[in-house]
Amino acid sequence: MAEKKTDTAVSSFIPSHTSPDFAAMLGLEHGQLEFCGRDMAKIPLSVLEQLRDRPNGRYILVTGMNPTTAGDGKTVTTIGLSMALNRLGKKAIATLRQPSMGPVFGRKGGGTGGGKATVVPMEHINLHFTGDIHAVTSAHNLLAAYLENSLRGKNPLRPIRCLLEAFAQWSAQNDQWRIAVRKFRSAYRLAVEYVRLHGGGWRWSGLRHLAALVSDAVKENPLNIDPPSITWRWVIDLNARPLRDIETSLRETQFGVPLVTGFDISTASEVMAILALARNLKDLRERLGRIVVAETFDGRPVTAEDIGIAGAMTALLINAIKPNVVRTLENTPVLIHTGPFGNIAHGCCSILADELALKLADYAVTEAGFGSDLGAEKFFNIKCRASGLAPHCAVIVCSMRALKLHSGDYAAVPASQLMKRLQEPALDAIRKGFANLRKHIENIRKFGLPTVVAINRFPHDSGEELALAAALAKEGGADEAEVSDVYARGGEGGEALARAVMRAAERESHFRFLYDEHLSIREKIECIAREIYGASGVKYSPRAQERIALFTARGYGRFPICMAKTHLSLSHDPTQAGRPEGFVLPVEDIRASVGAGFLYPLCGEIVTMPGLPGKAIGHDIDIDVETGRIKGMF
């Protein structure tokens, strides 16, 4: 409860209500920023062009162990480290992902740090902020709407004609009969689906629709899209479990095509991943045009450029591509920009935010989602490959609570008693749980970087426990290990960590990618599975094998791999704490984010539309009608 009170009372640390001088904080002119109210601003891309010849500062990545239900404090550490560096006379800027509103109203709460290591205005950042996620939502759904519209009025479903055409092509020993069979299968499937969705009834509207389906007079859609092949769903920036799977066009009178589709959360959109990786407007426009949304009947990919909507999507993102600047409680600037999903995407803030921070500061401190097995690995192999930037060192955040949970000793403890039990000293559990942290240290070393372990201090941690964790970290291969107390003490509580990071960043770095881009899709997947997760091998489903062959043929084999697996374990099984070994990683399917430029293998079920818990944080959020202040979020 003490920690919660500190979070709630954080407003007492907020600077006066005067507008912050972001230009002075960043070393820019006032007119170079575009202000979004009093406490937020956007940085035009022209500023980055003006700074191109300025040398880069030191690039620091903050990652962590496998996350636990107790929380580990990666964002708190990122914010606190940047403040501590500024206290030591170095100019530092933190770069973070924008939090999604879904988790804000769910169980997770906000994504702006906590205690004295907080970014403000925290309520607005966690809600609509500058509208970037809404712009991504609109661009994504615009493509979904135009894709559906390309089928309307020129229905591709002609079962009888398609079947007769297939027989004719087969009789003529023409290979085109396979395409005709696919058309028949698609048409029959959707015709049956239409009848089923209407309860099997043969109402006049249904008869008219079915008459159109079998009529020779009905033309195919202009792009020859096979409706069941459509992969582009809809998005919304909320946790909405009922929208995970939906059926559309159930009451159509204009011969609409009934489709099974659904909603993902907006941060899972490929548009968000593209925005995070785009280098400029031209790059953004080209990447959006390459998005693959469906296939034609003859198996060719259909893109947003084919639909003719990539330009309009870019127009909706014209302001969203500009990084946002806010501040910490100690007036350290923070660039918060984009928020790609940490499983099916790379889980990092934008390349543009990092580039700006590196030009404007001595140290750019950025964060990658989840642990080194997901966030850091993707940061290195996807984001750094796209940006051409090389980090100088990495910080791995751990906590006594996380180490204890990874021991496996608390698996049978009831949830109601877990937090109390974790507050009790348990040196043996820390030693057991260190196996997880050791693997993350080894992972960072594989990329040739100096490594610092940040031990995030919680109120009930004993000095003996903290000393043991630091000693184990150094024995496990970390160059430095320091306790961080930024939650309770702000930048002052992170000075020892900041000094350790400064020393590490001065060490000789030999940054390298884990794999060469010219390796095959299988070789890349198996490299990550063995080297980063510790798997003994990989097992591919028949579906995954088909996709590997298809994507190789289409030229996607050069793409980096963005593994989609649980973040709770080094393995694919979220119940496997610590350091699992000897497991075989299952790859159930592989999908392509062609615009973003990566393939993402699915290793188990990945939920892209979270649900709300029984007791959600949204129940506590309200407004003070006298002051207009949002309350109950923290």
C-alpha positions in Angstrom: 0.0 0.0 0.0 2.9 2.3 0.7 4.0 2.1 -3.0 0.5 2.9 -4.2 0.3 6.0 -1.9 3.6 7.2 -3.4 2.2 6.9 -6.9 -1.1 8.6 -6.0 0.8 11.5 -4.3 3.1 12.0 -7.3 1.3 15.2 -8.2 2.9 16.8 -5.2 6.3 16.6 -7.1 5.0 18.1 -10.3 6.5 21.4 -11.2 4.5 24.6 -11.3 1.7 25.0 -13.9 3.8 27.3 -16.1 4.5 26.0 -19.5 7.8 24.0 -19.7 10.5 25.5 -21.9 11.0 22.4 -24.1 13.1 24.3 -26.6 15.7 25.2 -23.9 15.7 21.6 -22.5 16.4 20.3 -26.0 18.8 23.1 -27.1 16.4 24.2 -29.8 14.7 27.5 -30.8 11.2 28.0 -29.5 9.9 28.3 -33.1 11.2 24.8 -34.0 8.6 23.0 -31.9 4.9 22.5 -32.5 3.1 22.8 -29.2 0.1 20.6 -28.3 -1.3 22.4 -25.3 0.8 23.6 -22.4 2.8 20.5 -21.5 3.4 18.6 -24.8 5.0 19.4 -28.1 5.9 17.8 -31.4 9.3 18.0 -33.1 9.0 18.5 -36.9 11.2 16.2 -39.0 12.9 19.3 -40.4 14.7 19.7 -37.1 16.4 16.3 -37.6 17.5 17.3 -41.1 19.0 20.5 -39.6 21.0 18.3 -37.1 22.3 15.7 -39.5 25.9 16.8 -39.3 25.9 16.9 -35.5 27.7 13.9 -33.9 25.6 11.3 -32.1 25.7 10.9 -28.3 25.9 7.6 -26.5 23.1 5.1 -27.2 21.9 3.2 -24.1 19.4 0.3 -24.2 17.3 -0.6 -21.2 15.9 -4.1 -21.2 15.1 -6.7 -18.5 14.5 -10.2 -17.3 11.4 -12.0 -18.3 8.6 -9.9 -16.8 6.6 -11.2 -13.8 3.2 -10.4 -12.3 5.0 -8.5 -9.5 6.4 -5.8 -11.9 10.1 -5.1 -12.3 10.3 -1.4 -13.1 11.9 -1.2 -16.5 10.2 2.1 -17.5 10.9 3.6 -14.0 14.6 2.7 -14.4 14.7 4.2 -17.9 13.3 7.5 -16.7 15.3 7.5 -13.5 18.6 6.8 -15.3 18.1 9.7 -17.7 17.4 12.0 -14.7 20.5 10.7 -12.9 22.7 11.3 -15.9 21.5 14.9 -16.0 22.2 15.3 -12.3 25.8 14.3 -13.0 26.2 17.1 -15.6 25.5 15.1 -18.7 22.7 16.0 -21.1 20.4 13.0 -21.4 17.1 12.3 -23.1 14.9 9.3 -22.6 12.9 7.7 -25.4 9.8 5.6 -24.7 6.9 3.9 -26.4 3.5 5.5 -26.1 1.2 3.5 -23.7 -1.9 2.0 -25.2 -5.3 3.0 -23.7 -6.4 -0.6 -23.5 -4.0 -1.7 -20.7 -4.4 1.7 -19.0 -8.1 0.9 -18.4 -7.3 -2.8 -17.8 -5.0 -4.3 -15.2 -1.6 -2.8 -16.1 -2.4 0.9 -15.6 -0.3 3.7 -17.0 3.1 3.5 -18.8 4.7 6.7 -17.6 6.9 5.3 -14.8 6.1 5.8 -11.1 7.0 7.6 -7.9 9.6 10.3 -8.4 10.7 8.7 -11.7 7.6 9.8 -13.6 6.9 11.5 -16.9 4.2 14.3 -17.0 1.5 15.1 -17.8 0.9 11.4 -17.0 -2.9 11.4 -17.4 -2.8 12.8 -20.9 0.1 10.7 -22.0 -1.8 7.6 -21.0 -5.0 8.6 -22.6 -5.2 10.5 -25.9 -1.8 12.2 -25.7 -1.3 14.0 -29.1 -3.6 11.6 -31.0 -0.9 9.5 -32.7 -2.6 6.1 -31.8 -5.9 7.4 -33.1 -4.2 8.4 -36.3 -2.8 4.9 -36.7 -6.3 3.5 -35.9 -7.9 5.6 -38.6 -5.2 4.8 -41.2 -5.5 1.0 -40.5 -9.3 1.0 -40.6 -9.3 3.2 -43.8 -7.5 0.4 -45.5 -9.9 -2.2 -44.1 -12.9 -0.2 -45.4 -11.5 0.3 -48.9 -10.5 -3.4 -49.1 -14.1 -4.4 -48.3 -15.4 -1.8 -50.7 -13.3 -3.3 -53.5 -15.5 -6.4 -53.3 -18.8 -4.6 -53.2 -21.2 -4.6 -56.2 -18.9 -6.7 -58.3 -19.2 -10.0 -56.4 -16.5 -12.6 -57.1 -18.7 -15.5 -56.0 -19.9 -17.5 -59.0 -20.0 -21.1 -57.9 -21.6 -22.8 -60.9 -19.7 -20.9 -63.5 -16.4 -21.4 -61.6 -17.0 -25.2 -61.4 -17.9 -25.5 -65.1 -14.8 -23.4 -65.9 -12.6 -25.7 -63.9 -13.9 -28.8 -65.8 -13.3 -27.0 -69.1 -9.7 -26.0 -68.2 -9.0 -29.5 -66.9 -10.3 -31.1 -70.1 -8.1 -28.8 -72.1 -5.1 -29.8 -69.9 -4.7 -26.2 -69.0 -3.0 -25.4 -65.6 -5.6 -22.6 -65.1 -8.1 -25.2 -63.8 -6.5 -25.0 -60.4 -7.4 -21.3 -60.2 -10.9 -22.0 -61.2 -11.2 -24.7 -58.5 -10.0 -22.2 -55.9 -12.7 -19.7 -57.1 -15.3 -22.4 -56.8 -14.2 -23.4 -53.3 -14.2 -19.8 -52.2 -17.6 -19.0 -53.8 -19.2 -22.2 -52.4 -17.8 -21.5 -48.9 -19.1 -17.9 -48.8 -22.4 -18.8 -50.2 -22.9 -21.5 -47.5 -21.7 -19.0 -44.9 -24.2 -16.5 -46.1 -27.1 -18.9 -45.7 -25.8 -20.0 -42.3 -25.5 -16.5 -41.0 -29.1 -15.9 -41.9 -30.2 -18.9 -39.9 -30.6 -21.1 -42.9 -33.7 -19.2 -44.0 -34.5 -18.5 -47.6 -35.8 -15.0 -47.3 -36.3 -12.9 -50.4 -33.2 -10.9 -49.6 -31.2 -14.1 -49.3 -32.6 -15.5 -52.6 -31.7 -12.3 -54.4 -28.2 -12.5 -53.0 -27.7 -16.2 -53.9 -29.1 -15.5 -57.4 -26.3 -12.9 -57.8 -23.7 -15.4 -56.6 -24.5 -18.0 -59.3 -25.2 -15.5 -62.1 -23.0 -15.5 -65.1 -23.7 -11.8 -65.4 -22.0 -10.9 -62.2 -18.4 -9.7 -62.8 -15.4 -10.4 -60.7 -14.0 -7.7 -58.4 -11.4 -5.6 -60.2 -8.4 -6.9 -58.2 -9.5 -10.5 -58.4 -9.3 -10.8 -54.6 -10.1 -14.2 -53.0 -12.3 -13.1 -50.1 -11.3 -15.9 -47.6 -7.7 -14.9 -48.1 -8.2 -11.5 -46.6 -5.9 -11.1 -43.6 -6.3 -7.4 -42.8 -8.6 -7.0 -39.7 -9.8 -4.0 -37.9 -8.3 -2.2 -34.8 -9.4 -0.2 -31.8 -7.3 1.2 -29.0 -9.2 -0.5 -26.2 -9.3 -3.9 -24.5 -12.4 -5.3 -26.2 -12.7 -9.1 -25.9 -16.0 -9.4 -27.7 -14.5 -7.9 -30.8 -11.7 -10.5 -31.2 -13.7 -12.5 -33.8 -16.7 -11.0 -35.7 -18.7 -11.7 -38.8 -19.6 -8.8 -41.1 -22.1 -8.0 -43.9 -24.9 -9.9 -42.2 -27.7 -7.6 -43.3 -26.4 -6.5 -46.7 -28.8 -5.7 -49.5 -26.2 -4.6 -52.0 -24.5 -8.0 -52.4 -21.9 -7.5 -49.7 -19.6 -10.4 -49.0 -20.0 -12.1 -45.6 -16.6 -12.3 -44.0 -15.2 -13.7 -40.8 -12.8 -11.1 -39.4 -12.1 -9.3 -36.1 -10.4 -6.5 -34.2 -6.9 -6.3 -32.8 -5.7 -3.6 -30.4 -4.3 -0.6 -32.3 -0.7 -1.1 -31.2 -0.8 -4.6 -32.9 -1.4 -2.9 -36.2 1.3 -3.2 -38.9 0.7 0.5 -39.4 2.1 1.2 -35.9 5.1 -1.0 -36.6 5.7 0.8 -39.9 5.4 4.3 -38.2 8.0 3.2 -35.7 10.5 2.0 -38.4 9.9 4.8 -41.0 12.9 7.2 -41.5 10.9 9.9 -43.2 7.6 10.6 -45.0 8.9 9.0 -48.2 9.8 5.9 -46.4 6.5 5.8 -44.6 4.6 6.2 -47.8 6.5 3.4 -49.5 6.2 1.0 -46.5 2.4 1.6 -46.3 2.1 0.8 -50.0 3.8 -2.6 -49.5 1.3 -3.8 -46.8 -0.2 -7.1 -48.0 -3.8 -7.5 -47.2 -5.1 -10.5 -49.2 -4.3 -12.8 -52.2 -5.8 -13.0 -55.7 -7.3 -16.2 -56.9 -4.1 -17.0 -58.7 -2.1 -16.6 -55.5 -0.6 -13.1 -55.9 -0.3 -10.8 -52.9 -2.7 -7.8 -52.9 -1.2 -4.6 -51.4 -2.4 -1.3 -50.0 -0.9 0.2 -53.2 -3.1 -2.1 -55.3 -6.2 -1.0 -53.3 -5.1 2.6 -54.1 -5.3 3.9 -50.5 -1.7 4.1 -49.3 -1.5 7.8 -50.1 -4.6 8.6 -48.0 -3.2 6.5 -45.2 0.0 8.6 -45.2 -2.0 11.8 -45.1 -3.7 10.6 -41.9 -0.3 10.0 -40.4 1.3 13.4 -41.4 1.4 14.6 -37.8 1.8 11.2 -36.1 5.2 10.7 -37.7 6.5 13.7 -35.7 8.0 12.6 -32.3 6.4 14.0 -29.1 8.4 15.6 -26.3 7.3 15.8 -22.7 9.3 15.9 -19.4 10.1 14.1 -16.2 9.4 15.5 -12.7 13.0 16.8 -12.8 12.6 18.4 -16.2 14.6 15.9 -18.1 13.1 15.8 -21.7 11.5 12.5 -22.8 10.5 11.7 -26.4 7.5 9.4 -26.4 6.7 8.2 -29.9 4.8 5.1 -31.3 4.0 2.0 -29.4 4.3 -1.2 -31.5 3.1 -4.5 -29.9 5.9 -6.3 -28.1 5.0 -9.8 -29.4 4.0 -9.7 -33.1 6.1 -6.5 -33.6 9.4 -5.2 -32.2 8.1 -3.3 -29.1 10.3 -0.2 -29.3 9.8 3.5 -29.8 10.4 5.1 -33.2 13.7 5.3 -34.9 13.1 9.0 -35.4 12.8 9.6 -31.7 16.1 7.9 -31.1 17.8 9.7 -33.9 16.7 13.1 -32.5 17.7 12.1 -28.9 21.2 11.1 -30.1 21.7 14.4 -31.9 20.4 16.5 -29.0 22.0 14.8 -26.0 25.1 13.2 -24.7 23.1 10.1 -23.8 20.0 8.7 -25.4 18.4 6.2 -23.0 15.8 4.0 -24.7 13.7 1.1 -23.7 12.8 -2.2 -25.4 9.6 -4.0 -24.4 9.7 -7.2 -22.3 13.1 -9.0 -21.6 16.2 -9.5 -23.7 14.7 -12.6 -25.4 12.0 -10.4 -27.1 12.5 -6.7 -26.7 16.3 -6.5 -26.8 16.7 -9.2 -29.5 14.2 -7.4 -31.8 15.7 -4.0 -30.9 19.1 -5.2 -32.2 18.1 -7.4 -35.1 15.2 -5.4 -36.4 15.4 -1.8 -35.2 19.1 -1.3 -35.3 19.3 -3.1 -38.7 16.7 -0.6 -40.1 18.2 2.5 -38.5 21.9 1.7 -38.9 22.5 2.8 -35.2 24.7 0.8 -32.9 24.1 0.9 -29.1 27.1 1.5 -26.7 25.8 -0.6 -23.8 22.7 -2.3 -22.4 21.1 -2.2 -19.0 19.2 -5.2 -17.7 16.7 -4.4 -15.0 16.0 -7.0 -12.3 14.3 -6.9 -8.9 14.3 -9.2 -5.9 10.6 -10.0 -6.5 11.4 -11.1 -10.1 14.3 -13.2 -9.0 12.2 -14.9 -6.4 9.4 -15.6 -8.8 11.8 -17.2 -11.3 13.0 -19.6 -8.7 9.7 -21.6 -9.0 9.3 -21.6 -5.2 6.2 -19.5 -5.3 4.2 -21.3 -7.9 1.8 -22.7 -5.3 1.3 -19.5 -3.3 -2.2 -18.1 -3.6 -2.5 -14.8 -5.4 -3.9 -13.2 -2.2 -0.7 -14.0 -0.3 1.9 -13.7 -3.0 2.9 -10.1 -2.5 3.3 -10.5 1.2 5.4 -13.6 0.7 7.6 -11.9 -1.8 8.5 -9.2 0.8 10.0 -11.8 3.1 13.8 -12.4 2.7 14.6 -15.5 0.7 18.3 -15.7 -0.3 17.9 -19.3 -1.7 15.1 -18.3 -4.0 17.2 -15.4 -5.3 20.0 -17.8 -6.1 17.6 -20.1 -7.9 15.9 -17.3 -9.8 19.2 -15.9 -10.9 19.3 -18.5 -13.6 16.9 -16.4 -15.6 18.9 -13.2 -15.2 22.1 -15.1 -16.1 20.6 -16.1 -19.4 19.7 -12.5 -20.1 23.2 -11.3 -19.4 24.5 -14.0 -21.7 22.1 -12.9 -24.4 23.3 -9.3 -24.3 26.9 -10.5 -24.5 26.1 -12.3 -27.7 25.6 -8.9 -29.3 29.0 -7.8 -28.2 27.8 -5.1 -25.8 29.0 -4.0 -22.3 26.3 -5.0 -19.8 25.1 -3.3 -16.7 22.6 -4.9 -14.3 20.2 -2.4 -12.6 18.8 -3.8 -9.4 15.5 -1.9 -8.9 15.0 -1.5 -5.2 11.6 -2.1 -3.5 10.8 -0.9 0.0 11.0 -4.4 1.6 14.3 -5.5 0.0 17.0 -6.3 2.5 20.6 -5.1 2.1 21.7 -8.7 2.1 19.4 -9.6 -0.7 20.6 -6.6 -2.8 24.2 -7.4 -2.2 23.7 -11.0 -3.2 22.0 -10.0 -6.4 24.8 -7.6 -7.3 27.5 -10.3 -6.6 25.6 -12.9 -8.7 25.2 -10.4 -11.6 29.0 -9.8 -11.7 29.7 -13.5 -11.4 27.3 -14.1 -14.3 29.1 -11.9 -16.7 27.8 -8.3 -16.1 30.4 -5.6 -16.4 28.6 -3.5 -13.7 25.8 -4.0 -11.2 24.2 -1.3 -9.1 21.1 -0.8 -7.0 18.7 1.8 -8.4 16.3 3.7 -6.0 14.9 6.1 -8.5 11.2 5.3 -7.6 11.7 6.7 -4.1 14.5 9.2 -4.6 14.3 10.3 -8.3 17.5 11.1 -10.1 19.5 11.1 -6.9 18.6 7.5 -6.3 20.1 6.5 -9.7 23.4 8.3 -9.6 25.4 5.1 -8.8 23.7 3.4 -11.7 24.3 6.4 -14.0 28.0 6.3 -13.2 28.1 2.6 -14.0 26.4 3.2 -17.3 28.9 6.0 -18.2 31.8 3.7 -17.4 30.2 0.8 -19.5 29.5 3.1 -22.4 33.2 4.1 -22.6 34.2 0.5 -22.8 35.1 -0.9 -26.2 31.9 -2.2 -27.9 31.8 -4.8 -30.6 28.1 -4.6 -31.6 27.0 -7.3 -34.0 23.8 -8.8 -35.2 22.9 -12.3 -34.1 22.4 -13.5 -37.7 23.2 -12.5 -41.3 20.2 -11.3 -43.3 21.1 -13.7 -46.1 20.4 -16.8 -44.0 17.3 -18.7 -44.8 14.0 -18.2 -42.8 14.6 -21.5 -41.0 18.2 -20.7 -40.2 17.2 -17.4 -38.7 14.4 -18.9 -36.6 16.6 -21.7 -35.3 19.4 -19.3 -34.5 17.1 -17.2 -32.3 15.6 -20.3 -30.7 18.9 -21.9 -29.7 21.0 -18.8 -29.0 18.5 -16.6 -27.2 15.8 -18.9 -25.8 18.0 -21.9 -25.1 15.9 -24.3 -27.1 17.3 -27.7 -28.3 15.5 -27.4 -31.6 12.4 -26.1 -33.6 9.4 -28.0 -34.7 7.4 -26.6 -37.7 3.8 -27.3 -38.3 2.7 -28.2 -41.9 1.2 -24.7 -42.1 4.5 -23.1 -41.1 6.4 -25.1 -43.6 4.0 -24.0 -46.4 4.5 -20.4 -45.4 8.3 -20.7 -45.4 8.1 -22.0 -48.9 5.7 -19.3 -50.0 7.5 -16.4 -48.4 10.9 -17.6 -49.8 9.4 -17.7 -53.3 8.0 -14.2 -52.8 11.4 -12.8 -51.8 10.7 -12.3 -48.2 13.5 -14.6 -47.0 15.8 -11.6 -46.5 13.5 -10.1 -43.9 14.6 -10.2 -40.2 12.6 -12.4 -37.9 10.2 -11.0 -35.2 9.4 -14.0 -33.0 5.9 -14.0 -31.5 5.9 -15.9 -28.2 5.1 -15.4 -24.6 7.1 -12.8 -22.7 6.7 -14.6 -19.4 9.3 -17.2 -20.1 12.4 -17.8 -22.1 10.5 -20.7 -23.7 7.1 -20.7 -25.5 5.4 -21.9 -22.3 4.5 -19.1 -19.9 4.5 -21.4 -16.9 8.2 -22.2 -17.4 10.0 -19.8 -15.1 13.8 -19.6 -14.6 15.9 -21.0 -17.3 14.2 -23.8 -19.2 16.4 -26.0 -21.3 16.1 -28.9 -23.7 12.7 -27.8 -25.0 11.6 -27.8 -28.6 10.2 -24.5 -29.8 6.9 -25.0 -31.8 6.3 -22.8 -34.8 2.6 -23.0 -35.6 2.4 -20.4 -38.3 4.5 -17.6 -39.9 3.0 -14.3 -41.1 4.5 -11.4 -43.0 4.5 -7.7 -42.2 5.8 -6.8 -45.6 5.5 -3.0 -45.1 7.3 -3.2 -41.8 9.8 -5.5 -43.3 9.8 -8.6 -41.0 8.3 -12.0 -40.7 6.7 -13.1 -37.4 6.6 -16.8 -36.6 3.8 -17.7 -34.1 5.1 -19.9 -31.2 1.9 -20.6 -29.4 -1.3 -18.6 -29.1 -0.7 -14.8 -29.1 -3.7 -12.7 -28.1 -3.7 -9.4 -30.1 -6.9 -8.1 -28.5 -6.6 -8.2 -24.7 -9.7 -8.5 -22.5 -10.6 -6.7 -19.3 -10.1 -8.2 -15.9 -12.9 -8.6 -13.4 -11.6 -5.6 -11.4 -10.3 -3.2 -14.0 -8.5 0.1 -13.3 -11.1 1.9 -15.3 -13.6 1.6 -12.4 -11.4 3.9 -10.4 -10.9 6.6 -13.0 -13.0 9.8 -12.6 -12.8 13.5 -13.0 -12.7 16.2 -10.4 -15.5 18.4 -11.7 -14.1 21.4 -9.8 -10.6 21.4 -11.1 -10.9 19.3 -14.2 -8.2 17.0 -13.0 -8.3 13.3 -13.8 -8.0 11.1 -10.8 -7.8 7.4 -9.9 -5.4 6.4 -12.7 -2.4 5.9 -10.4 
